[in-house]
Amino acid sequence: MVDRFVLFCLCCCCLVGVFADSNAVKWVSVTEEDSVTLKPDLSVQQSDNLIMWNFNGYLIAKIITNHTSIINDVLDGIFRDRLKLDNQTGSLTITNITTQHAGVYQVTISSKTKSVYRFNVTVYARLPVPIIISDSPQNSSSSSSSYCSLLCSVVNVGHVTLSWYKGNSLLSSISVSDLNNSLSLCLECLDDSYSCVVSNPINNRTKYVNVTDLCRPCSDCAFCCHASEALARLALSVVVGVATVAIVFYDIITSRKGVNERHHDLQYKTAS
């Protein structure tokens, strides 16, 4: 029984040494039209390695005893002239990548041991600069407009976040998946600190508001506020002035009445 148990343990150890599977999947993000390199962990270089690269289960490249081979006609040729294989490191480079190349890449390395590495590649579209237009119901530069409505939009790009900022402070934000999206912002006035940002997990593009073209500058709004304040102060001054005149007039009337009463009393005493 002891001999059988020892033999079983030795067999298990041998099996573990023959095949090693990397459980952790490496997540890789890249922007369209860029290049990405997927590099397996080859701790020991061996000339008799057999390295096979698969994409979503399809063989796309391999290395046999330092000789590289690229399969160009797989999947309707989506990888044609895009793959580079390094026979020293076993790494695979995808150039001019597109969303068609997003998926799971698996490399199997066979030598004295067998190892498997997986890479989940996400390809994000190249972000355009957001477009900002005035969405006010009337000419926002006119004095009759009490607010300014702006519309920030992006076209032909999905799975992004649109956000309005004032300086570094987030005002509003939406996450969208459609190709054409917009986000509105309603303000009383504008200054150069407002911006619209389109972003994904690896990149962002910013468009700043041009106050000379859109809506009413806050400087004009501030002037309006100062003018209103001046009118209020003028009205208050008028009220205070009227009250002061009334008090002075009342004091004059009261004083004259007192003088007349004292004069009448003096005449009465003289006559007595």
GUNU-959544 format. One record per residue (C-alpha): residue number from 1; residue in three letters; z, x, y. Coordinates in nm, 3 decimals. Last residue first. Layout:
BEGIN
  pos  code        w        u        v
  NUM   ala        Z        X        Y
...
***
This chain:
BEGIN
  pos  code        w        u        v
  272   ser    3.331   -5.408   13.954
  271   ala    2.983   -5.337   14.092
  270   thr    3.022   -4.968   14.027
  269   lys    3.130   -5.029   13.662
  268   tyr    2.825   -5.248   13.596
  267   gln    2.588   -4.995   13.750
  266   leu    2.729   -4.722   13.525
  265   asp    2.692   -4.936   13.213
  264   his    2.327   -5.007   13.298
  263   his    2.255   -4.635   13.342
  262   arg    2.418   -4.553   13.008
  261   glu    2.206   -4.822   12.834
  260   asn    1.887   -4.697   12.999
  259   val    1.957   -4.338   12.893
  258   gly    2.021   -4.446   12.531
  257   lys    1.696   -4.643   12.517
  256   arg    1.505   -4.345   12.651
  255   ser    1.647   -4.121   12.381
  254   thr    1.562   -4.366   12.101
  253   ile    1.205   -4.404   12.221
  252   ile    1.163   -4.026   12.242
  251   asp    1.318   -3.972   11.899
  250   tyr    1.088   -4.236   11.745
  249   phe    0.784   -4.068   11.902
  248   val    0.893   -3.732   11.761
  247   ile    0.941   -3.886   11.415
  246   ala    0.604   -4.061   11.426
  245   val    0.430   -3.743   11.538
  244   thr    0.587   -3.553   11.248
  243   ala    0.484   -3.820   10.997
  242   val    0.127   -3.811   11.123
  241   gly    0.120   -3.432   11.094
  240   val    0.265   -3.438   10.741
  239   val    0.002   -3.691   10.631
  238   val   -0.275   -3.487   10.793
  237   ser   -0.149   -3.168   10.628
  236   leu   -0.146   -3.340   10.289
  235   ala   -0.506   -3.449   10.336
  234   leu   -0.605   -3.094   10.430
  233   arg   -0.425   -2.953   10.124
  232   ala   -0.609   -3.194    9.898
  231   leu   -0.940   -3.104   10.058
  230   ala   -0.868   -2.733   10.008
  229   glu   -0.782   -2.789    9.642
  228   ser   -1.107   -2.973    9.589
  227   ala   -1.298   -2.685    9.751
  226   his   -1.115   -2.433    9.536
  225   cys   -1.205   -2.626    9.217
  224   cys   -1.566   -2.643    9.322
  223   phe   -1.563   -2.270    9.390
  222   ala   -1.416   -2.212    9.042
  221   cys   -1.698   -2.417    8.893
  220   asp   -1.951   -2.207    9.077
  219   ser   -1.786   -1.889    8.943
  218   cys   -1.773   -2.052    8.601
  217   pro   -2.150   -2.038    8.590
  216   arg   -2.327   -2.371    8.538
  215   cys   -2.550   -2.429    8.237
  214   leu   -2.791   -2.185    8.078
  213   asp   -3.038   -1.943    8.234
  212   thr   -2.823   -1.735    8.468
  211   val   -2.523   -1.761    8.236
  210   asn   -2.703   -1.580    7.953
  209   val   -2.482   -1.648    7.651
  208   tyr   -2.443   -1.357    7.409
  207   lys   -2.617   -1.348    7.071
  206   thr   -2.448   -1.167    6.781
  205   arg   -2.568   -1.067    6.434
  204   asn   -2.348   -1.016    6.129
  203   asn   -2.345   -0.827    5.797
  202   ile   -2.177   -0.786    5.458
  201   pro   -2.001   -1.116    5.379
  200   asn   -2.247   -1.325    5.583
  199   ser   -2.261   -1.369    5.959
  198   val   -2.420   -1.556    6.248
  197   val   -2.237   -1.505    6.578
  196   cys   -2.262   -1.704    6.902
  195   ser   -2.124   -1.558    7.224
  194   tyr   -1.921   -1.657    7.530
  193   ser   -1.772   -1.377    7.746
  192   asp   -2.056   -1.379    8.001
  191   asp   -1.933   -1.693    8.173
  190   leu   -1.983   -2.065    8.127
  189   cys   -1.872   -2.399    8.269
  188   glu   -1.732   -2.735    8.165
  187   leu   -1.795   -2.659    7.799
  186   cys   -1.942   -2.827    7.490
  185   leu   -2.044   -2.606    7.196
  184   ser   -2.295   -2.701    6.929
  183   leu   -2.363   -2.543    6.589
  182   ser   -2.707   -2.528    6.427
  181   asn   -2.864   -2.484    6.084
  180   asn   -3.202   -2.429    5.921
  179   leu   -3.211   -2.268    5.575
  178   asp   -2.928   -2.479    5.432
  177   ser   -2.607   -2.322    5.297
  176   val   -2.374   -2.356    5.593
  175   ser   -2.027   -2.236    5.683
  174   ile   -1.910   -2.370    6.019
  173   ser   -1.712   -2.214    6.305
  172   ser   -1.544   -2.305    6.631
  171   leu   -1.364   -2.134    6.921
  170   leu   -1.284   -1.792    6.771
  169   ser   -1.118   -1.559    7.022
  168   asn   -1.261   -1.208    7.057
  167   gly   -1.434   -1.280    7.389
  166   lys   -1.498   -1.651    7.379
  165   tyr   -1.651   -1.696    7.035
  164   trp   -1.874   -1.957    6.868
  163   ser   -1.936   -1.919    6.494
  162   leu   -2.215   -1.977    6.243
  161   thr   -2.140   -1.874    5.883
  160   val   -2.418   -1.796    5.636
  159   his   -2.542   -1.917    5.300
  158   gly   -2.896   -1.976    5.423
  157   val   -3.162   -1.814    5.640
  156   asn   -3.497   -1.947    5.754
  155   val   -3.371   -2.057    6.096
  154   val   -3.058   -1.992    6.298
  153   ser   -2.907   -2.214    6.569
  152   cys   -2.668   -2.219    6.864
  151   leu   -2.668   -2.535    7.075
  150   leu   -2.498   -2.548    7.413
  149   ser   -2.359   -2.852    7.593
  148   cys   -2.252   -2.808    7.956
  147   tyr   -2.023   -3.045    8.137
  146   ser   -1.983   -3.240    8.461
  145   ser   -2.350   -3.239    8.557
  144   ser   -2.395   -3.392    8.905
  143   ser   -2.396   -3.050    9.071
  142   ser   -2.722   -2.962    8.908
  141   ser   -2.745   -2.647    8.696
  140   ser   -2.696   -2.845    8.374
  139   asn   -3.024   -3.027    8.415
  138   gln   -2.965   -3.342    8.217
  137   pro   -2.854   -3.452    7.871
  136   ser   -2.717   -3.102    7.799
  135   asp   -2.846   -2.923    7.488
  134   ser   -2.899   -2.584    7.647
  133   ile   -3.041   -2.330    7.404
  132   ile   -2.896   -2.040    7.206
  131   ile   -3.095   -1.875    6.924
  130   pro   -2.909   -1.657    6.675
  129   val   -3.044   -1.307    6.595
  128   pro   -3.187   -1.306    6.244
  127   leu   -2.989   -1.199    5.937
  126   arg   -3.154   -1.013    5.650
  125   ala   -3.106   -1.229    5.343
  124   tyr   -2.820   -1.140    5.111
  123   val   -2.869   -0.995    4.762
  122   thr   -2.579   -1.018    4.517
  121   val   -2.573   -0.767    4.229
  120   asn   -2.336   -0.811    3.936
  119   phe   -2.313   -0.470    3.770
  118   arg   -2.223   -0.424    3.404
  117   tyr   -2.134   -0.110    3.209
  116   val   -2.159   -0.063    2.831
  115   ser   -2.050    0.245    2.638
  114   lys   -2.143    0.378    2.293
  113   thr   -1.991    0.696    2.152
  112   lys   -2.154    1.001    1.995
  111   ser   -2.452    0.897    2.206
  110   ser   -2.545    0.551    2.326
  109   ile   -2.524    0.438    2.690
  108   thr   -2.586    0.068    2.751
  107   val   -2.655   -0.036    3.110
  106   gln   -2.623   -0.396    3.220
  105   tyr   -2.758   -0.547    3.541
  104   val   -2.646   -0.901    3.627
  103   gly   -2.827   -1.096    3.897
  102   ala   -3.006   -1.066    4.230
  101   his   -3.351   -0.908    4.204
  100   gln   -3.540   -1.218    4.311
   99   thr   -3.334   -1.215    4.633
   98   thr   -3.527   -0.907    4.739
   97   ile   -3.478   -0.529    4.705
   96   asn   -3.702   -0.279    4.880
   95   thr   -3.580   -0.013    4.635
   94   ile   -3.376   -0.061    4.316
   93   thr   -3.206    0.262    4.204
   92   leu   -3.079    0.310    3.848
   91   ser   -2.826    0.580    3.761
   90   gly   -2.836    0.766    3.428
   89   thr   -2.682    1.070    3.598
   88   gln   -2.929    1.338    3.487
   87   asn   -3.224    1.115    3.387
   86   asp   -3.222    0.946    3.729
   85   leu   -3.423    0.622    3.713
   84   lys   -3.612    0.480    4.011
   83   leu   -3.721    0.117    4.018
   82   arg   -3.925   -0.066    4.287
   81   asp   -4.286    0.016    4.199
   80   arg   -4.308   -0.303    3.986
   79   phe   -3.969   -0.471    3.958
   78   ile   -4.094   -0.829    4.000
   77   gly   -4.371   -0.759    3.748
   76   asp   -4.401   -1.108    3.601
   75   leu   -4.053   -1.080    3.448
   74   val   -4.133   -0.750    3.269
   73   asp   -4.460   -0.576    3.356
   72   asn   -4.311   -0.263    3.509
   71   ile   -4.104   -0.127    3.219
   70   ile   -3.983    0.212    3.346
   69   ser   -3.943    0.501    3.102
   68   thr   -3.746    0.818    3.156
   67   his   -3.740    1.122    2.926
   66   asn   -3.406    1.303    2.921
   65   thr   -3.353    1.254    2.545
   64   ile   -3.446    0.883    2.568
   63   ile   -3.391    0.716    2.906
   62   lys   -3.458    0.345    2.954
   61   ala   -3.578    0.087    3.206
   60   ile   -3.635   -0.288    3.248
   59   leu   -3.507   -0.443    2.924
   58   tyr   -3.449   -0.816    2.982
   57   gly   -3.102   -0.972    2.930
   56   asn   -3.035   -1.068    3.292
   55   phe   -3.156   -0.722    3.392
   54   asn   -3.122   -0.457    3.121
   53   trp   -3.096   -0.076    3.148
   52   met   -3.099    0.139    2.836
   51   ile   -2.960    0.492    2.811
   50   leu   -2.995    0.693    2.491
   49   asn   -2.808    1.019    2.537
   48   asp   -2.922    1.323    2.338
   47   ser   -2.902    1.567    2.628
   46   gln   -2.535    1.501    2.688
   45   gln   -2.358    1.501    3.022
   44   val   -1.990    1.416    2.997
   43   ser   -1.812    1.181    3.238
   42   leu   -2.112    0.952    3.269
   41   asp   -1.969    0.656    3.461
   40   pro   -2.265    0.433    3.535
   39   lys   -2.441    0.439    3.875
   38   leu   -2.621    0.143    4.025
   37   thr   -2.811    0.251    4.337
   36   val   -2.912    0.000    4.605
   35   ser   -3.206    0.000    4.845
   34   asp   -3.259   -0.224    5.150
   33   glu   -3.532   -0.486    5.195
   32   glu   -3.280   -0.770    5.156
   31   thr   -2.917   -0.678    5.221
   30   val   -2.686   -0.555    4.945
   29   ser   -2.368   -0.663    4.769
   28   val   -2.239   -0.505    4.446
   27   trp   -1.973   -0.643    4.215
   26   lys   -1.865   -0.413    3.933
   25   val   -1.781   -0.602    3.616
   24   ala   -1.457   -0.486    3.455
   23   asn   -1.455   -0.513    3.076
   22   ser   -1.614   -0.171    3.022
   21   asp   -1.703   -0.181    2.654
   20   ala   -1.631    0.122    2.437
   19   phe   -1.799    0.149    2.097
   18   val   -1.775    0.432    1.840
   17   gly   -1.427    0.550    1.936
   16   val   -1.277    0.205    1.890
   15   leu   -1.445    0.181    1.550
   14   cys   -1.302    0.517    1.444
   13   cys   -0.952    0.414    1.547
   12   cys   -0.983    0.092    1.350
   11   cys   -1.102    0.281    1.042
   10   leu   -0.808    0.522    1.068
    9   cys   -0.565    0.232    1.092
    8   phe   -0.713    0.068    0.780
    7   leu   -0.692    0.396    0.584
    6   val   -0.325    0.435    0.680
    5   phe   -0.255    0.080    0.565
    4   arg   -0.438    0.137    0.237
    3   asp   -0.244    0.456    0.168
    2   val    0.086    0.281    0.238
    1   met    0.000    0.000    0.000
***
